[in-house]
């Protein structure tokens, strides 16, 4: 059985987080994983303009992704102002 790729593990983790975001009218998608292992994501729906977006990103999404995929060097939301 093959070892899941970085992208597969990121997608699996986002899938696990998705119900929590959807409960508040939001969603998340992986935009890309760069050559230097930065996961670029987009927060959508209610999450895109929520006042708690930074806490959601740092406290929830980033910590879950770094735990599941420790080789990631950073997690960036492409739609943060």
N, C-alpha and C positions, 0 to 999 in steps of 0.2 A: 504494500500500500504506500502510495506516494505521500511525502510530507507536504502539507498545504503551503502554498506560496504566501508571501507577505500580503499580496493583494487579497487572496482568499481569506486569510485570517482577519484582515481589516474589514472586509465585507461581512464576514460572519459576526464580528463584534458589533458592527453598525446595525445588523439585522436584530441582534439581541437588545440594542438600545432603542430601536425604532418604536416599539409599543409605548414606551414612556414619553417620547416626544409626540407621538400621534395623539396620546391622551390629552395633550394641551394644544392640539391643532397644528403641530409642527411635523417636520420630517428632516431627514439628513441623507446626503448622498456623497459618495466618494468621487471626487473630480479626477484626481490622479495621485500616483505615488512617484515622486521625483527620483532621479538617479541617486541623490544623496539621502534617500529614504525619508523624505518629508511627505506626510499624508496631507493632501489638500482636500478639504471637505467643504460642502455647502450646506448651511442650515437653511431650511425652507419653511414656508407657511408662517405660522405664528412665531416660530423660533427666529425667523429672519429679522424681525423688528421688536423682539421682546427685550425689555430692560434687563433681564437676567441672562442674556446671551453669553456674556463673558463667564459667568459662574457655571452655566450649563456646559460651555466648551471646556473650561479648565477642570471643574470639579467632577464632571460626569464623563464627557466624551474622551478627553485627553487621558484621564487616569485609566479608563477602561481599555483604550487602545494601547497605551504603554504597557499595561499589565499583560494583555494578550499578545502583543507584538513588540517585545522589548527592543528590537533592533531599529525601530523608528527613531529618527533623530528629532522630529518635531511634528506637531499637528497644527495646521493653519486653516482657519476658516476664510474662504475667499471673499465672503461678503461682509466681513466685519469692517466697520468704518474706523 
